[in-house]
Amino acid sequence: MQTKLNKDTSLNDLIAKQSVKIATILVDPSDNGVRIYSKWENSYDFKITKDMYAIYDKIAEHVKKI
């Protein structure tokens, strides 16, 4: 999986534009699929940008292909 994600140049370009804190993206398996998220924020600080949504969406596309 990691090799496929690393080969996706458009995904890497999107991630490179983010700060290190935001670009720390975790992918965890769950009972019904996977959970994709960046570092945990409290509910008052949580927000998702258009770019982060695009990153999560591209990762999800790769996961669906497995």
C-alpha positions in Angstrom: 0.0 0.0 0.0 2.7 2.5 1.0 4.5 1.9 -2.3 1.4 2.7 -4.3 0.7 5.8 -2.3 4.3 7.0 -2.8 4.1 6.5 -6.5 1.0 8.8 -6.7 2.7 12.1 -7.7 -0.5 14.1 -7.5 -1.1 12.9 -3.9 2.5 13.6 -3.0 2.2 17.1 -4.5 -0.9 17.8 -2.3 0.8 16.5 0.8 4.0 18.5 0.2 1.9 21.8 0.3 0.8 21.0 3.9 2.5 21.8 7.2 4.3 18.9 8.9 1.7 18.7 11.6 -1.2 18.5 9.2 0.6 16.2 6.7 1.0 13.5 9.4 -1.7 11.3 8.0 -2.7 8.0 9.7 -4.6 5.2 8.1 -6.0 2.6 10.5 -8.1 -0.5 9.8 -11.5 -0.8 11.4 -14.2 -3.4 11.4 -16.0 -1.8 8.4 -13.0 -0.5 6.4 -10.3 2.1 7.3 -10.1 5.4 9.2 -8.0 8.2 7.6 -7.1 11.1 9.7 -4.3 13.5 10.7 -3.2 14.1 14.3 -6.0 14.3 16.7 -7.3 17.7 17.6 -9.8 18.6 20.2 -13.3 19.4 18.9 -12.7 23.2 19.2 -9.6 23.1 17.0 -10.8 20.5 14.5 -11.2 21.7 10.9 -10.6 20.2 7.5 -9.4 22.1 4.5 -10.3 21.5 0.9 -6.8 20.3 0.3 -6.9 17.9 3.2 -10.2 16.5 2.0 -8.6 15.9 -1.4 -5.7 14.1 0.2 -8.0 11.9 2.3 -10.1 11.2 -0.8 -7.1 10.1 -2.9 -5.9 7.8 -0.1 -9.4 6.3 0.1 -9.3 5.7 -3.7 -6.2 3.6 -3.2 -7.6 1.7 -0.3 -10.8 0.8 -2.2 -8.6 -0.8 -4.9 -7.2 -3.3 -2.4 
